[in-house]
Amino acid sequence: MKISHHPLNLNNWRKTMPVVLGLMLCSSLGFAQTPDKSVIDAIVKEETDNSQVHKLAHELFDEIGPRLVGTPQMKQANDWAVDKYKSWDIQAHNEKWGEWRGWERGISHIDMIYPRVKSLEGTQLAWSPGMGKKTVTAEVIILPDLADSAAYAAWMPSVKGKLVMISMNQPTGRPDYNWQEFALKESFDKMKAERTAMTDAWKKRITKTGYNTKTLPLALEKAGAAGILTNTWSAGFGVDKIFSAYTKTIPTVDIGLEDYTLLFRLTEGGMIPKLSIHTESKELGVVPTFNTIAEIKGTEKPDEYVMLSAHFDSWDGGTGATDNGTGTLTMMEAMRLLKKFYPHPKRTILVGHWGSEEEGLNGSRAFVEDHPEIVKNLQALFNQDNGTGRVVNLSGQGFADAKDYLGRWLASVPDTLKNRIKTTFPGTPGGGGSDFASFVAAGAPGFSLGSLNWSYGSYTWHTNRDTYDKVIFDDLKNNAMLAAIMAYLASEDPAKTTTTKAEGVKWPVPVKAIRRGGLDPVK
């Protein structure tokens, strides 16, 4: 190339050189284009004045309900989300990633009929066998404390026709914070010591049977028990964790702490209670499982991706409102806001509503396996899972340069949203816990929008009380604004994010998705 030395060209170069250098510098720092504040302001105003989260919450939590993998309600929720996105002119589809044991919950009626009449609070566990139209009346017995597995083998015939209690008797139904507020210190300390001793003793009792918590119910079933009674207290007033049944032919039911301990005391006292129990459920064979994916196509860099992320499935003791209905609605509402005020993004914006997170991040792990082209070209993924509270934590997940680009985007977020967020850089990569970890394990920049607690662990995480009334809608709206704004800024950023791993950080190993679940016998 020939270079001209004409004075006019030289003068032009002198005039333009600072501008060129400035643009080069800005580009290297990712600031070549200032985000459009009007887009951010419009997102905030719309969510403040015209939020749809109350309506979405009612439709998802109250009308559809819980979303256990393999149930008709899970597929109903998938279809509802697709229809909702299409009503907002957003392309969406359900993408099959595997198969699961199909099951549908029916009614649970558990009544004490002796020594007095009382309807008990309880429900069958997920995947509990149904009883058809049959109602069973049976006595209650407690798993005894025997010497060893041989003694238990000799005892097993005595369970025939009985309802067997296999959980410990909690010494208190008051959460620790209530004791701390009102109890004498010596009383609180005494209770905790007693509870620890009782917990250790019960664990030893289970071990001495020769079985574990998964195989013991099957052994009791084989010996002719009429049903299994459990209590998984969640350390709060009136809350239990509702997980899986392991029996194949007889019901497994969780009885609320207050009623479970009543039955325990009556049985220990020799006033053997009788229960009338009737539970219904349907086995639906092998059913397909789906992720729901929605997309706003990029205009300048359509093969680079910004993702919003939340798991769609739940346990089904409650309605999965805060685990993870609120995360789901955060991302749905963020997509609605983006489509309305940023309909032609530079990069493609995707949202993933994952299936079977509760059984091991299976939907998101399958997506990572099936879409290497997206994982490879991911600008950033933002996942929200841990409850209804406003976002207060953001970690760099072990990526060496995360502070640069996350910090750059946060700088443009309104103070009312960003000032409450504690950042940790470079942070450590999440190995599990929620779906962002599926992407992090593959070396992709996935980030968790960690939220304020709101007693999540005790009161709503996997419990029978995870329902609409626990949602903090002001916090949910703020999270939707934040997710939408961060996605907008990530899409607009001229610079591609880097995924260099920080020195000295141990990186998690990718785990393969379980593509066929709930179908094999318990081992």
C-alpha positions as CSV (number, residue, x, y, z in Angstrom):
1,M,0.0,0.0,0.0
2,K,1.4,3.4,-1.0
3,I,1.5,6.1,1.7
4,S,0.9,9.7,0.7
5,H,2.8,12.5,2.4
6,H,0.5,15.2,1.2
7,P,0.4,17.9,3.9
8,L,-3.4,17.8,3.8
9,N,-3.5,14.1,4.7
10,L,-1.0,14.7,7.5
11,N,-3.1,17.4,8.9
12,N,-6.2,15.3,8.7
13,W,-4.3,12.5,10.5
14,R,-3.2,14.9,13.3
15,K,-6.8,16.0,13.7
16,T,-8.3,12.5,13.7
17,M,-5.5,10.7,15.6
18,P,-6.8,11.4,19.1
19,V,-10.3,10.3,18.1
20,V,-9.0,7.1,16.6
21,L,-6.8,6.3,19.6
22,G,-9.7,7.0,21.9
23,L,-12.0,4.7,20.0
24,M,-9.3,2.0,20.0
25,L,-8.9,2.4,23.8
26,C,-12.6,2.4,24.4
27,S,-13.1,-0.6,22.3
28,S,-10.4,-2.5,24.2
29,L,-12.2,-1.6,27.5
30,G,-15.6,-2.4,26.1
31,F,-16.9,1.1,26.3
32,A,-17.1,2.0,22.6
33,Q,-20.8,2.4,22.8
34,T,-22.6,3.9,25.9
35,P,-25.7,1.9,26.8
36,D,-28.9,3.6,25.9
37,K,-30.2,4.9,29.2
38,S,-33.7,5.3,27.8
39,V,-34.0,1.5,27.4
40,I,-33.0,1.0,31.0
41,D,-35.4,3.7,32.2
42,A,-38.3,2.2,30.1
43,I,-37.6,-1.3,31.6
44,V,-37.8,0.2,35.2
45,K,-40.9,2.2,34.5
46,E,-42.8,-0.7,32.8
47,E,-42.0,-3.1,35.6
48,T,-42.9,-0.5,38.2
49,D,-46.2,0.6,36.6
50,N,-47.3,-2.4,34.6
51,S,-45.8,-5.6,36.0
52,Q,-47.3,-8.9,35.0
53,V,-45.8,-11.0,37.8
54,H,-48.9,-11.1,40.0
55,K,-50.9,-12.5,37.0
56,L,-48.2,-14.9,36.0
57,A,-47.8,-16.2,39.6
58,H,-51.5,-16.8,39.9
59,E,-51.7,-18.7,36.6
60,L,-48.6,-20.8,37.4
61,F,-48.8,-21.5,41.1
62,D,-52.6,-21.5,41.7
63,E,-54.0,-22.8,38.5
64,I,-51.3,-25.2,37.3
65,G,-49.6,-25.9,40.7
66,P,-46.5,-27.9,41.4
67,R,-44.3,-29.1,38.6
68,L,-42.7,-32.5,39.6
69,V,-40.8,-34.0,36.7
70,G,-42.8,-36.6,34.9
71,T,-46.2,-35.3,35.9
72,P,-49.0,-33.8,33.7
73,Q,-48.6,-30.5,35.6
74,M,-45.0,-30.2,34.4
75,K,-46.0,-30.6,30.8
76,Q,-48.9,-28.3,31.3
77,A,-46.5,-25.7,32.6
78,N,-44.2,-26.2,29.6
79,D,-47.1,-25.6,27.2
80,W,-48.4,-22.6,29.3
81,A,-45.0,-20.9,29.1
82,V,-44.7,-21.4,25.3
83,D,-48.2,-19.9,24.8
84,K,-47.3,-17.0,27.1
85,Y,-44.2,-16.2,25.2
86,K,-46.0,-16.4,21.9
87,S,-48.6,-14.0,23.2
88,W,-45.7,-11.5,23.7
89,D,-44.5,-12.2,20.1
90,I,-41.5,-14.2,21.4
91,Q,-40.5,-17.4,19.7
92,A,-40.6,-20.4,22.1
93,H,-40.7,-24.2,22.0
94,N,-40.5,-27.2,24.2
95,E,-37.3,-29.2,23.6
96,K,-37.2,-32.8,24.6
97,W,-34.1,-33.8,26.6
98,G,-35.1,-37.2,28.2
99,E,-37.7,-39.5,29.7
100,W,-39.0,-40.0,33.2
101,R,-41.4,-42.1,35.2
102,G,-44.8,-40.6,34.6
103,W,-46.8,-40.1,37.8
104,E,-49.8,-38.1,38.9
105,R,-50.7,-37.2,42.5
106,G,-54.2,-37.8,43.7
107,I,-55.9,-37.2,47.1
108,S,-54.5,-38.1,50.5
109,H,-56.8,-38.7,53.4
110,I,-55.2,-39.8,56.7
111,D,-57.4,-39.9,59.8
112,M,-56.8,-41.2,63.3
113,I,-59.9,-43.2,64.4
114,Y,-58.6,-44.5,67.7
115,P,-58.2,-43.6,70.6
116,R,-60.1,-40.6,69.3
117,V,-61.1,-39.2,66.0
118,K,-58.8,-36.6,64.4
119,S,-58.0,-35.8,60.8
120,L,-54.2,-35.7,60.4
121,E,-52.1,-33.3,58.4
122,G,-50.2,-35.4,55.9
123,T,-49.7,-36.2,52.3
124,Q,-48.2,-39.0,50.2
125,L,-44.6,-38.5,49.1
126,A,-43.8,-38.0,45.4
127,W,-44.1,-41.2,43.4
128,S,-45.9,-43.0,46.2
129,P,-47.9,-46.0,44.9
130,G,-51.6,-45.4,44.7
131,M,-54.2,-47.4,46.7
132,G,-56.9,-47.2,44.0
133,K,-60.3,-46.9,45.7
134,K,-59.2,-48.9,48.7
135,T,-59.0,-47.5,52.2
136,V,-56.9,-49.3,54.8
137,T,-57.5,-49.2,58.6
138,A,-54.4,-50.3,60.5
139,E,-52.6,-50.0,63.8
140,V,-49.4,-47.9,64.1
141,I,-46.1,-49.3,65.3
142,I,-42.7,-47.6,65.8
143,L,-39.5,-49.0,64.3
144,P,-38.0,-50.6,67.5
145,D,-34.5,-50.2,68.7
146,L,-33.0,-53.7,68.4
147,A,-29.5,-55.2,68.7
148,D,-28.6,-55.9,65.1
149,S,-29.8,-56.8,61.7
150,A,-30.5,-60.4,62.8
151,A,-32.8,-59.1,65.5
152,Y,-34.6,-57.0,62.9
153,A,-34.9,-59.9,60.5
154,A,-36.7,-61.8,63.3
155,W,-38.9,-58.9,64.1
156,M,-39.9,-58.2,60.4
157,P,-43.0,-60.6,60.3
158,S,-44.6,-58.5,63.1
159,V,-45.1,-55.5,60.7
160,K,-47.7,-57.3,58.6
161,G,-50.8,-55.2,58.2
162,K,-49.3,-52.4,60.3
163,L,-48.4,-48.7,59.5
164,V,-44.7,-48.4,60.5
165,M,-43.2,-45.1,61.7
166,I,-39.6,-44.8,60.6
167,S,-38.7,-41.2,61.5
168,M,-37.6,-40.0,64.9
169,N,-39.8,-38.2,67.4
170,Q,-38.8,-34.5,67.4
171,P,-38.5,-33.1,70.9
172,T,-39.9,-29.8,69.9
173,G,-42.0,-28.3,67.2
174,R,-40.6,-24.8,67.9
175,P,-37.8,-23.5,65.6
176,D,-34.5,-22.5,67.3
177,Y,-35.1,-18.8,66.7
178,N,-38.2,-19.1,68.9
179,W,-36.3,-20.8,71.7
180,Q,-33.5,-18.1,71.4
181,E,-36.1,-15.4,71.9
182,F,-37.9,-16.7,74.9
183,A,-36.1,-19.6,76.6
184,L,-33.7,-19.6,79.4
185,K,-30.2,-20.3,78.0
186,E,-30.0,-23.5,80.1
187,S,-33.3,-24.7,78.8
188,F,-32.3,-24.0,75.2
189,D,-28.9,-25.7,75.6
190,K,-30.6,-28.7,77.3
191,M,-33.1,-29.1,74.4
192,K,-30.4,-29.0,71.8
193,A,-28.3,-31.6,73.6
194,E,-31.4,-33.9,73.9
195,R,-32.2,-33.4,70.2
196,T,-28.6,-34.2,69.2
197,A,-28.6,-37.3,71.3
198,M,-32.0,-38.4,69.9
199,T,-30.9,-37.7,66.3
200,D,-27.7,-39.8,66.7
201,A,-29.6,-42.6,68.4
202,W,-32.2,-42.7,65.6
203,K,-29.5,-42.8,62.9
204,K,-27.9,-45.8,64.8
205,R,-31.3,-47.5,65.0
206,I,-31.7,-47.3,61.2
207,T,-28.1,-48.5,60.7
208,K,-28.7,-51.5,62.9
209,T,-31.6,-52.7,60.7
210,G,-29.0,-53.5,58.0
211,Y,-30.8,-51.1,55.6
212,N,-30.7,-47.4,54.8
213,T,-33.4,-44.8,54.5
214,K,-34.0,-45.8,50.9
215,T,-34.0,-49.6,51.3
216,L,-35.7,-49.9,54.7
217,P,-39.2,-49.0,53.3
218,L,-38.8,-51.7,50.6
219,A,-37.9,-54.3,53.3
220,L,-40.9,-53.3,55.3
221,E,-43.1,-53.5,52.2
222,K,-41.8,-56.9,51.4
223,A,-42.6,-58.0,55.0
224,G,-46.2,-57.0,54.5
225,A,-46.5,-53.6,56.1
226,A,-49.7,-51.7,55.2
227,G,-47.8,-48.4,54.8
228,I,-44.9,-46.2,55.8
229,L,-45.2,-43.1,58.0
230,T,-42.5,-40.5,57.9
231,N,-41.8,-37.0,59.2
232,T,-39.1,-34.8,57.6
233,W,-39.4,-31.6,59.7
234,S,-38.0,-28.5,58.2
235,A,-37.2,-26.8,61.5
236,G,-39.9,-24.2,61.3
237,F,-43.5,-23.9,62.5
238,G,-45.7,-26.2,60.5
239,V,-43.3,-27.1,57.7
240,D,-42.1,-30.4,56.4
241,K,-39.9,-31.4,53.4
242,I,-41.8,-33.5,50.9
243,F,-39.5,-35.7,48.9
244,S,-39.7,-39.2,47.3
245,A,-41.3,-42.4,48.2
246,Y,-39.3,-45.6,47.7
247,T,-42.0,-48.2,48.1
248,K,-43.5,-49.9,45.1
249,T,-46.9,-51.2,46.3
250,I,-47.8,-49.6,49.6
251,P,-48.2,-45.8,50.4
252,T,-45.5,-43.7,52.0
253,V,-46.9,-40.6,53.6
254,D,-45.4,-37.7,55.4
255,I,-47.3,-36.8,58.6
256,G,-46.9,-33.2,59.9
257,L,-44.7,-32.9,63.0
258,E,-47.6,-32.0,65.4
259,D,-49.6,-35.1,64.3
260,Y,-46.5,-37.4,63.9
261,T,-45.3,-36.7,67.4
262,L,-48.8,-37.3,68.7
263,L,-48.9,-40.7,67.1
264,F,-45.4,-41.5,68.4
265,R,-46.4,-40.5,72.0
266,L,-49.6,-42.5,71.9
267,T,-47.8,-45.6,70.6
268,E,-45.0,-45.4,73.1
269,G,-47.6,-44.9,75.9
270,G,-49.4,-48.1,74.9
271,M,-52.5,-46.5,73.5
272,I,-52.0,-47.9,70.1
273,P,-53.5,-45.6,67.5
274,K,-55.5,-46.8,64.5
275,L,-55.5,-44.9,61.3
276,S,-57.7,-44.8,58.3
277,I,-55.6,-44.1,55.2
278,H,-56.5,-43.5,51.6
279,T,-54.2,-42.2,49.0
280,E,-54.6,-42.1,45.2
281,S,-52.1,-41.7,42.5
282,K,-51.6,-42.8,38.9
283,E,-48.7,-44.4,37.1
284,L,-48.4,-43.0,33.6
285,G,-45.6,-45.1,32.2
286,V,-42.6,-43.5,30.5
287,V,-43.2,-39.8,29.6
288,P,-41.0,-37.4,27.7
289,T,-39.4,-34.5,29.6
290,F,-38.8,-31.0,28.2
291,N,-37.0,-27.7,28.6
292,T,-38.9,-24.7,27.5
293,I,-36.7,-22.4,25.4
294,A,-37.6,-18.9,24.2
295,E,-35.6,-16.6,21.9
296,I,-35.2,-13.0,20.7
297,K,-33.0,-13.3,17.7
298,G,-29.8,-11.1,17.5
299,T,-29.4,-8.7,14.6
300,E,-25.6,-8.1,14.5
301,K,-24.2,-11.1,16.3
302,P,-26.9,-13.7,16.1
303,D,-24.5,-16.6,16.8
304,E,-23.4,-15.1,20.1
305,Y,-25.8,-15.6,23.0
306,V,-27.0,-14.0,26.3
307,M,-29.0,-16.4,28.4
308,L,-31.6,-16.0,31.2
309,S,-32.0,-19.2,33.2
310,A,-34.2,-20.7,35.9
311,H,-35.4,-24.3,36.6
312,F,-39.1,-24.9,35.9
313,D,-39.7,-28.1,37.9
314,S,-40.4,-28.3,41.6
315,W,-41.1,-30.7,44.3
316,D,-44.9,-31.0,44.9
317,G,-45.6,-30.7,48.6
318,G,-46.5,-27.1,47.9
319,T,-46.8,-25.3,44.6
320,G,-43.1,-24.6,44.0
321,A,-43.6,-20.9,44.4
322,T,-40.2,-19.8,45.6
323,D,-38.4,-22.9,44.3
324,N,-38.3,-22.0,41.6
325,G,-41.5,-20.3,40.5
326,T,-40.1,-16.9,41.4
327,G,-36.9,-17.5,39.4
328,T,-39.1,-18.7,36.5
329,L,-41.2,-15.6,36.6
330,T,-38.2,-13.3,37.0
331,M,-36.9,-14.6,33.7
332,M,-40.3,-14.7,31.9
333,E,-41.0,-11.1,32.9
334,A,-37.4,-10.0,31.9
335,M,-38.0,-11.5,28.5
336,R,-41.3,-9.6,28.2
337,L,-39.5,-6.4,29.1
338,L,-36.7,-7.0,26.6
339,K,-39.1,-7.8,23.8
340,K,-41.0,-4.6,24.4
341,F,-38.1,-2.2,24.8
342,Y,-35.2,-4.0,23.1
343,P,-36.8,-6.0,20.3
344,H,-33.7,-6.1,18.1
345,P,-30.8,-7.1,20.3
346,K,-27.3,-7.3,19.0
347,R,-26.8,-10.8,20.3
348,T,-29.4,-13.5,20.5
349,I,-31.1,-13.5,23.9
350,L,-32.3,-17.0,25.0
351,V,-34.1,-18.1,28.1
352,G,-33.9,-21.6,29.4
353,H,-36.6,-23.0,31.7
354,W,-35.1,-26.3,32.8
355,G,-36.6,-29.6,33.7
356,S,-35.5,-31.9,36.5
357,E,-33.2,-29.6,38.3
358,E,-34.3,-31.1,41.6
359,E,-33.0,-34.6,40.6
360,G,-29.6,-33.3,39.5
361,L,-29.6,-30.4,37.1
362,N,-30.7,-32.8,34.4
363,G,-32.4,-30.4,32.0
364,S,-29.7,-27.9,31.9
365,R,-26.9,-30.5,31.8
366,A,-28.7,-32.0,28.8
367,F,-28.9,-28.6,27.1
368,V,-25.2,-28.1,27.6
369,E,-24.5,-31.5,26.1
370,D,-26.9,-30.9,23.2
371,H,-25.9,-27.3,22.3
372,P,-22.1,-26.9,22.2
373,E,-22.5,-24.2,19.7
374,I,-24.4,-22.0,22.2
375,V,-22.1,-22.9,25.1
376,K,-19.0,-22.0,23.1
377,N,-20.5,-18.6,22.1
378,L,-22.1,-17.7,25.4
379,Q,-21.6,-14.0,26.3
380,A,-23.2,-14.6,29.8
381,L,-25.9,-16.6,31.5
382,F,-27.8,-15.2,34.5
383,N,-29.6,-17.8,36.7
384,Q,-31.9,-17.2,39.6
385,D,-33.1,-19.9,41.9
386,N,-32.8,-19.6,45.6
387,G,-36.1,-18.0,46.6
388,T,-38.2,-14.9,46.3
389,G,-35.8,-12.4,47.8
390,R,-34.2,-9.5,46.0
391,V,-30.8,-10.2,44.5
392,V,-27.9,-9.4,46.9
393,N,-25.0,-11.6,45.7
394,L,-23.1,-12.0,42.5
395,S,-19.9,-14.1,42.2
396,G,-17.5,-14.2,39.3
397,Q,-17.6,-18.0,39.4
398,G,-13.8,-18.3,39.1
399,F,-13.5,-16.5,35.8
400,A,-10.4,-14.3,35.9
401,D,-11.9,-11.4,34.0
402,A,-15.4,-11.5,35.3
403,K,-14.9,-8.4,37.4
404,D,-14.2,-6.4,34.2
405,Y,-17.4,-7.2,32.3
406,L,-19.8,-7.8,35.2
407,G,-18.5,-4.6,36.8
408,R,-18.9,-2.8,33.5
409,W,-22.5,-3.9,33.2
410,L,-23.4,-3.2,36.9
411,A,-22.1,0.3,36.5
412,S,-25.0,1.1,34.2
413,V,-27.6,-0.6,36.5
414,P,-29.7,1.9,38.5
415,D,-28.4,2.5,42.0
416,T,-31.6,1.2,43.6
417,L,-30.9,-2.2,42.2
418,K,-27.1,-2.5,42.2
419,N,-26.2,-0.9,45.5
420,R,-27.6,-3.8,47.5
421,I,-25.5,-6.4,45.5
422,K,-22.4,-7.7,47.0
423,T,-19.9,-8.9,44.4
424,T,-17.1,-11.5,44.8
425,F,-14.3,-11.7,42.3
426,P,-13.1,-13.9,40.9
427,G,-15.0,-16.1,43.2
428,T,-15.1,-19.9,43.0
429,P,-17.0,-22.0,40.4
430,G,-20.2,-23.6,41.5
431,G,-20.2,-27.3,41.2
432,G,-23.9,-27.8,41.7
433,G,-26.8,-26.2,43.5
434,S,-28.5,-24.8,40.5
435,D,-28.4,-24.7,36.7
436,F,-25.7,-22.1,36.2
437,A,-23.3,-24.8,37.4
438,S,-24.0,-26.9,34.3
439,F,-22.6,-24.1,32.2
440,V,-19.7,-23.2,34.5
441,A,-18.5,-26.9,34.5
442,A,-18.3,-26.6,30.7
443,G,-16.2,-23.5,31.0
444,A,-19.0,-21.1,30.0
445,P,-19.7,-17.8,31.9
446,G,-22.8,-18.7,33.9
447,F,-23.6,-16.6,36.9
448,S,-26.0,-17.0,39.8
449,L,-28.1,-14.0,40.9
450,G,-28.2,-14.9,44.6
451,S,-31.1,-13.7,46.5
452,L,-32.0,-12.6,50.1
453,N,-32.9,-15.5,52.3
454,W,-36.5,-14.8,53.6
455,S,-36.2,-18.0,55.7
456,Y,-36.0,-20.0,52.5
457,G,-34.1,-23.0,53.9
458,S,-36.6,-23.7,56.6
459,Y,-39.9,-22.4,55.3
460,T,-40.2,-22.8,51.6
461,W,-37.3,-24.8,50.2
462,H,-38.9,-28.2,49.2
463,T,-41.7,-27.8,51.8
464,N,-45.4,-28.1,52.0
465,R,-45.6,-24.3,52.5
466,D,-43.9,-23.2,49.3
467,T,-47.0,-21.4,48.0
468,Y,-48.1,-18.1,46.3
469,D,-48.5,-16.3,49.6
470,K,-44.8,-16.5,50.4
471,V,-43.8,-14.5,47.3
472,I,-42.4,-11.0,47.9
473,F,-43.6,-9.3,44.8
474,D,-41.6,-6.1,45.2
475,D,-38.4,-8.1,45.3
476,L,-39.6,-10.2,42.4
477,K,-40.2,-7.1,40.3
478,N,-36.8,-5.8,41.2
479,N,-35.2,-9.0,40.1
480,A,-37.0,-9.0,36.8
481,M,-35.7,-5.4,36.2
482,L,-32.2,-6.5,37.0
483,A,-32.2,-9.6,34.9
484,A,-33.6,-7.6,31.9
485,I,-31.1,-4.8,32.3
486,M,-28.1,-7.2,32.7
487,A,-29.2,-9.1,29.6
488,Y,-29.5,-5.8,27.6
489,L,-26.1,-4.6,28.7
490,A,-24.4,-8.0,28.0
491,S,-26.0,-8.0,24.5
492,E,-24.9,-4.5,23.7
493,D,-21.3,-4.8,25.0
494,P,-19.0,-4.6,21.9
495,A,-16.5,-6.8,23.7
496,K,-16.9,-10.6,23.8
497,T,-16.5,-11.9,27.4
498,T,-13.5,-14.0,28.2
499,T,-13.6,-17.3,30.0
500,T,-10.0,-17.5,31.3
501,K,-10.0,-19.4,34.6
502,A,-8.5,-17.7,37.6
503,E,-5.2,-19.2,38.8
504,G,-5.3,-21.7,41.6
505,V,-9.0,-22.4,41.2
506,K,-10.2,-26.0,41.1
507,W,-12.7,-26.4,38.4
508,P,-15.7,-28.7,38.6
509,V,-15.9,-31.7,36.2
510,P,-19.0,-31.8,33.9
511,V,-21.6,-34.3,35.0
512,K,-23.7,-36.1,32.4
513,A,-27.5,-35.6,32.5
514,I,-29.7,-38.4,33.6
515,R,-31.8,-38.8,30.5
516,R,-34.1,-41.6,31.8
517,G,-35.1,-41.2,35.4
518,G,-37.2,-42.7,38.1
519,L,-37.6,-46.0,36.1
520,D,-34.9,-48.2,37.6
521,P,-35.5,-50.1,40.9
522,V,-33.9,-48.7,44.1
523,K,-30.5,-50.3,44.7
